[in-house]
Amino acid sequence: VLVERGRAVGVVLRGGKQVRARRAVVSNADLFNTYSLIPRGAHAALDQERDQLAGSRLRMLGEVSSPLDGAVPLCRSFMHVHLGISADGLEHLPPQWTVVNDWGRGIDAPGNVIVVSMPSKLDPGLAPPGHHVIHAYTAGNEPWEPWARFAGADGMEGDDTRANADYQALKEERAAPIFEAIRRRIPDIDARTVVRQIASPLTHARYLRRHKGNYGLAIAAGNADALAFPSVTTPLPGFFRCGDSTTAGIGVPAVAASGAQCANALLSVWEQLAMNEKIRMP
C-alpha cells in the first residue's frame, strides 16, 4: 500500500506497477496480511493498532501462548476434499449431510465434524453428464501445529511444499475422517472417483493469503478481555478493510455485511441517499 503524506493513496503490484486510488484503498485480506501490506513506520497510529491487535499476540485457537491480556485468537483452519464421481445409483442421496463423530468432544475438536456437500444434486450443470461433484470439509477445526513444519516463517506455504512427499502423506492422513464421512453414504467412493483433490491449511494460506490458513478472528461476544472485531475504518486515512477479520466476523453473511459497511463508510450521507433512490422493491 502506498502511503504519502499520512494517507493511503494506492497500491504497488508485485511487478512494480503503481495503481493510484481515486478515493480509498480497501483490503479484504486477513488481519495479519492486511498489516503486512503497510511497512512499520509509515503511520504511527496504525502501528499502535497493529501492536494492540496483531504482532506476537495473534495465535491460533489451542496454541500455547503467553498469558498476555488481549491476546487475539484466530479460528482454526479447514481440511477440504474435492471429488468428481460417477453418479450411477446415487439418486437417493441428499445434497448435503453432516457427520458428528463424537457429540461429547465439541464441534471444534479436530476431525470431529465433517460437512459433505453434493451441489450437483441441485444444479446438474456443475458436473458433466453422469457425474456429481463433492465438496467435503472439516468445519473450521483443523489445527495449525501439524502443518507448521512445511510453512515459511511468515505462516504461508513454503516454496517446495507441494513437492514434499511428507506433506502429501500428511494431507492423506488428516483427510481420512472426511473420506470416512463420505463412505457412510457412498461406500464405494474410491472406485467411482475420477477427480480427487485434498486441500490443507497451507492451501488456504497459498490461494487465499490466510496467515496460518486461519478462518478469521475467534472473538466471542462479551469476552473477558473486552476484545472486539476491528471496524472497517483504520487509523490511516484512505485505508479501509472488510472481510472476516473485521466486524461482523466470520461466515459468508457476516463477510458480505462487512463489505456493505465498508461501502457505507466510504460514501457521504448524500451519496447514500442517492443510491437508496435507485433501489426499487418489487
PyMOL commands that set and color helices and strands:
alter all, ss='L'
color gray80, all
select helices_A, chain A and resi 31-36+44-53+55-57+119-121+124-126+145-150+161-163+165-183+189-192+201-208+211-213+252-266+269-277
alter helices_A, ss='H'
color red, helices_A
select strands_A, chain A and resi 2-4+7-12+18-20+25-27+59-60+73-74+80-86+96-100+113-117+131-138+193-199+239-241
alter strands_A, ss='S'
color yellow, strands_A
deselect
rebuild
show_as cartoon
